[in-house]
Structures are given as structure tokens and as C-alpha cells.
Amino acid sequence: MSGSHDGTVQVWDAATSKTLYTYHGHTQAITPLAWSPDGKHLASASADLTIHLWQPTAQGHLFTYSGHHSIVEIIMWAADRKRITTVGRDQTAQSWDIATGGNVYTSRLTDAPARALAWSPDGKCILVGREDGQVVLRETPSDRRLFIYRGHAQKVIVVGWSPDGERAASGSADTTVQIWQAR
């Protein structure tokens, strides 16, 4: 898939390079895109300050979410495929229910901008990798900060969980990948 400055998203056949579907729902440039874990849905964000959930089929658009006040830079699906979390330049992480479009969680990321995000396998926590090199473990939906990992010297650009949810991994611009106890 690819997003364009004209507000369209195209889904491509990797083997033939043919366009399979073009989505025309946004009015400005596309920022991040993300497939659902089961490959049935796409979430796209745009400079028009909306996030769209849609299917690359005749059904197309499912709903629009517009809770951010600036451009969204990250979209992350929860493992259960029931929620999507978006992080915007407005320094909020917002999670919403894909069945209803309702906001189920908002976190104010006031300490440092977020650069990476990952849901825990059980869907109860998120890791937020930050510009200041820290990774914050937050409980949802309470937004309670459970832990701060301070092992990196530069911004964190990727975070992830072990399948059992006991360990976390974080990669940084300091050229290290670190694995640590998440609980």
C-alpha cells in the first residue's frame, strides 16, 4: 500500500505491481498507514486531521475518527484487532474502538514527543518510545504510568513486546536494541 499527497491510498499487488484498490476518502496528504493484524482493514491518517478505517473492497469506508488537533504520526493496531491507537503531534496518544469509533483511551504525552508505540499482548498496557530516549509503560484505560525505562542515550524509534508480555524491546537512534523486564 502507499499513501499520496493527493489524499489517496493505493493497495498494490506485490507480484504484478498492479493497483488493486484506490481509497479516496481523505482531502490532504496521507501520513501513516497500518494494516490490521488479520489483513482485512486499513487505517489511514491524513494532514486533514482525520483517521479513516476502511476495507480495500467495495465496502470501503467504515468510519472516520477526528480526535487529534494536529497531524497523526503513528498508527498501531492492538493485538485483539478491536482498538487502534494513534499518536499525533498534539502530544496525545488516543485509542479508539474500531466497532464504534468511540475514544476509549487518551494519554497526554507532555514530557517528550512519542516516536514509537506497542500494545501489550494482553491489551492492558502500551509502551511509548519517546524522543528523550525513555520508554514509558502505561496502563490502559487509566493512563497510569507503571514504569519508565531509561536505558537509551538517544530517541527511541521502535518498541515491541515478547509474546508472553514479560519482556519489552526498544531500539534507539543510539544504535542499540535493548531487551528488558516489562513488568
N, C-alpha and C positions, 0 to 999 in steps of 0.2 A: 504494500500500500504506500501511497505517497500523498502528501498534502501540498497545496499550492498557495501562492499569494493571491490567486483569484477566488479563494474560499472554497475550492472543490477538493474532494478527496477521491483518489482513484485506487481501486483494488485491481491488482495485476495477476496474471497467470505467470508464475515464475519460469515455467518451462518454455512458454511461447512469447512472453513479453506483451501479450495482448491485454488490453483493458477489459476486465470482466464487469466492472460496475463503477459508475461515477456518481458521487453524492454531491448535491448542490445546495445543501442546507445553510451554509454559513455565508456571511456577507463580506468578510475580510480574511486576511491571511490565516492559514492553519498554523497552529503552534504544535503541541504534542498530539500524538495518536496512540491508541492502545487497543489491541485485540483482547477480547475476553478469554479467560483460560480455556474455554471449550471451543473457541474459534467461531462462535455464532453471532457475536455482536462486536461492534466497534464503538469506541468513544473517541470523539474528536473535539479539540478545543480550538478557539479562534481568537484573533485580535478583536473580534466583535463582542468579546467578554461572555460568550456562551460556551457551554459544553453540550454536545449532542450525543445521544445514544441512538444507534441505528443498526440496521442489519443490511448487509450488502446483497439485498434481494429486492423483489418487487415491493415488499412491505416497507422497506426503507426506514424513515424516521420514526422513532418511538417516543422520545421526549427531549425537551431542552431544559437544561439547568443553568441558572444565571445568578449564582450567589457571590461570585467574585467581583471585586471592584477594579481589578487590573488583569493583565494577561496571565493566563494559566501556563505554567512551565512544566508541570509533571502531572501525569495521569497514571494511577495504579489501581488495578483490579484486586479485590480481596479474593483469597483462595476459594471461598464459597460461592463466588460469582454473584453475590447478592448486593454488593456495595462497590462503589468506585470512590477513590479519594483523589482529590485534585489539590495541587499546591500552586498558589498564584504569587505574583509579585506584590500583592497586597499583604503578604506575610501571614496568610491563613492557609491551613490545611482543612479542607472540607470534605466530608464523606456523605454520600447520598445513596439512598436505596434505589436500585435500578428498576424495581417494580412500580414504585410510586413517584419517584423523582424527589421525594422529600429529604431534607437535610437531617442526617442522624448524628452528626458529629462536626464540631468546628473547633479547631485549635488555633490559638493566636501564637504565631511563631515570632515573637518580638525580640528575642535575644540575637538571632542571626538568621539570615535567609536560608531556606531549605534548598538542598541540591539533590537529595535522593530520599526515597520513601519505600518502605516494605511492610506489608501486613504480616502479622504472626500467623503461623499455620492454623491456630485455633480461632483467629479473627478477633481476639480480645485486646491486642496491642498493636501499635505501629512503631517502627523505627524511623527516625527522621535524621538523615545525614545533613550536616549544616556547613555553611560557608566557613565558619570559625574552626573547623576540624573536629567538632564534637558530634557524637551520635546520641540522640535523646530517645529513650524508650518511654512511650506514653500509653496509658491505659485508655481504652475507648469504652463507652462514650463519655466517661467522666473527665477526660483530658488531664488526669493526674499524671504528673511526671514521676516515673518509677525509678529511673536511673539515668545517669549521664556517663557515657564512655568518652574519656579524654586522651586516647592513645595516638591521635594523629597530629602532625605538625602543620598540615595544610587542609584545605577544604575537602570534605568527604563527597565523593562523586557517585558512589554506589553502595547500597546496603542490601543484605539478604539474611534469611533465616535458615538454619538446618531444618530438615523435615520434622524433627521431633520438637522444635521450638526451644530447645535448651541453649543453643549457641547462636550467635549472630556473627556475620562477617561484614566488614566495611573496607572499602577501597578508597584511597585518597590520592590527591594530586601530589602528595609527598612520596609517591611511588611504592607505597606499602599496601598490602592486604592483610588485615588483622582479623583473627578469629577469637572470640571472647564469650564468656558465660553471659547469656542474656537475662537470666532470671536472678 
